[in-house]
Structures are given as C-alpha cells and as structure tokens.
Amino acid sequence: MAVITKYVVVRNGLELDNVFTVKKEAEAYDKMLDAAENLAGFIKNGAHDSNIDDNTIDKISVFLAKNGPDVVKMLKGIRPLAPGPENKKLVQPQEKPPGKSAKKARDKKPRKKGK
C-alpha cells in the first residue's frame, strides 16, 4: 500500500477542487488566487459604473493573475493618468521613499581609500 501526500487549497473555509502533490505548487496557486482577489476588488472599484457582472470580473481577474509575468511585461513603463474627474480614484498619490534627499547625496564627496 502506498501513502500519498496531497495538498488542497482552502479559501474561505471551502476546499477547492485542485489537488496538488507538491506543496510549492499549492502555495503558488494560493498566491495566484490572492492576486486574483485583489485584482477583482480593484476592477470592481474602478468599474462600478459599467455593466460588467461580478462573475466576468472574477474570470478576468483569475486570467490576469495566472498570466501575471506577461501582464507585467506589457504594462512596464506605463505612467498613471493625470488626475481628472473620471479617474481620480484610480491614481494614488505617490510618496517619496524614506532616506536622504538627492541634494545631500549629491553634495557628499567620495571617500578616499587609504594606502
């Protein structure tokens, strides 16, 4: 008799149909579902005036999450839209990263190495 370990992803207390034999694959699937859930929330928030039903948004979100690396390549280098009445909610203010200001870093002289 053989013993087989199986991994099942549980979301909101429900076991999903997908069964994995490798723990890393189950964890990757769970992370993809997290990303899809975040995407669905983002789309629903931004498309509240459209006639897209929740089921379609969920399917689109899962598709985008499954193809994340390709989607990131396509979106690389795109800048957010300028704030306007129709897209105010879509653009978030960007914060400066903590650290030294550019002026202070520029004014520092390089250290000389000792002999």
N, C-alpha and C positions, 0 to 999 in steps of 0.2 A: 504494500500500500504506500502511495506517495503522499507527502504533505506539501501543499502549495500555499504560499502566502499571497493573498490578494489585497489590493488597496482600493478602497472605494471612497470617492469624494462625497462628503456630506455637506449640503448647503441648506441653511435654514431648517435644520432638523430632518431633512429628507435625503435619503441615499440616491445618488444619481445612477443612471444606467451604466455608465462607463466603469469598467473594472480594469485595474492595472496590475501587472505583476512586478513592476519596478516602481519603487517609492518616488524616485525623482520625476518620473513621468506623471504620476498622480499629483505631485506638488506643482509641476509646471502647468498641468490642466487647471488646478485650483487657482493659480495666479492668473491664468488667462481669463477665467471666469470673473475674478476680481476686476480685472481691467475692463472686461465687457460690461460689468455692472456700473463701473464709473463712467464709461463712455455712454451708456444708456441714460444715466442721470444727466450727463452733460447735454446730450442731444435733446432730451425731453425738456430741459430747462431752456434751451435756446430755440426750440421749435414748438413752443407752446401755442403759437398762433396757426400752425399748419394742421393739416388734416391727416397726419401720419399716425396710425394706430400704434399702441404700445407693443403689440406682437411684432410688427415690422421693425420698429426701433430696436427691439431686443435681438432680432435676427441680424440686422445691420451691425449692431454692436459686437456680437459674437464673431461675425465675419471679420470686422476690423481688428479685433483683438487677436484672432487666430493668425492674421497676416500682419501683425504689428511691425516687424522689421521692414517689410516692403512699404507699409504706410509711412513709417518714419522717414524712409529714403525719399519718398515723394513729397513730403511736407518740409523737408530740410531746407532752411534758408527763407522760409515764408515769414513775413513780418505780420504782426497783428494789424487789423484795420484800425484806422483813426476813429476815436470815439465819435459817435453820431447818435441821433435819436433811435435808429433802428438797431444799433449794435452796441449800445452802452454796456449791456450785461455781459457781452462776450469778451470784452477786453478788460483784463485785470491790471491795476497799476503795478508797475514793476519796482521792486525795492532794490536799493543798492546793496551789493554784498558787503558784509562786515569786513573791516580791515583798514589799512592805511589808504589815505587819499592818493590820487595819482600825482599830485604836486609834491607831496612828501617823498614818495618813492623816487620821483624824478630828480629831486634836489640832493639825494644822498650820493656821496661819492663812493666809488667801489673801493673795497679794502685792498691794501697791498699785501701780497703774500710775503711772509718772512723767508729769509735765506737759510 
